[in-house]
Amino acid sequence: MTSFVVHLDGRPATAEDLAPLAFAGYAHFTAAQVRGGRIRGLDLHLERLRAASDELFGRALPDDRVRAALRPALAAGPPDLSLTVFVHESVGEFTPGGDGTPLRLLVRTGPPAPEPAGPLALAVVEYERVLPEVKHVGEVAKTLFLRRAEREGFDDAAFVDRAGRIGEATIWNLAFWDGAAVVWPAAPVLGGTTMAVVRRQLERLGVPQHDRELTLADLPALAGAVVMNSWTPGVPVHRIGSVELPAAPDFVALLHRAYQAEPLTTP
């Protein structure tokens, strides 16, 4: 049994199926960690795919079809793995779309992702993504700014917009701790599924949360920071640009506890 599986529309993909997708850039996706054949926040992943399809294509695949395509791909691999689900049109990019053009569903699995080590130092980059609310493919800037940050001695990069507001990192959401509440940056960002899982579980735990515009000047008053994505609900960040941030182990533990409270769901 292999961790590497690629299915197109619910069946194993062939080289002929995949050749037209090489370097294709008009699609969207969601990514998840599967544990024991189940997924945390499955409803959020399905919601993300529906909303992004409506935005890019003007229509969406039914949830039942998505779930039906996930099951054989997951069954072909081990119980713990990484999952990525892409939606695209058969006509591809640089072409006009049409209401009758079928939407295709590509499901890819791979080995489970280990939780990254921290704490991290993030370079600061002024950058605003196109359609920040959609998890779309072809974002060369994310890798470009990551590699530039690494050359400058950082671990990754955080983005600020033209107004100086902190938003997100390359492939991460940012979250902060003010000593009493979780602070989420108020700026145009991709709302991650892990972020949404953590937010709703923090609400159930009665933990205060705020959405607040943050600039670099606001950081010294905060008591901790993390990045999160489908790999982890919280990796500590000890520096953003030139601003040092305190270690906040209780904050990180809180985020992990909230994430673990989310039930795993079978597709």
Secondary structure, DSSP 4 states (H G I P E B T S, - for coil): --S-EEEETTEEPPHHHHGGGTT--SEEEEEEEEETTEEETHHHHHHHHHHHHHHHHS----HHHHHHHHHHHHHTS-SSEEEEEEEEETT-SSS---TTPPEEEEEEEESPPPPPPS-EEEEEEE---SSTTS-BS--HHHHHHHHHHHHTT-SEEEEE-TT--EEEESS-EEEEE-SSSEEEE-SS----HHHHHHHHHHHHHT--EEEE---GGGGGG-SEEEEEETTEEEEEEEEETTEE----HHHHHHHHHHHHTSPEE--
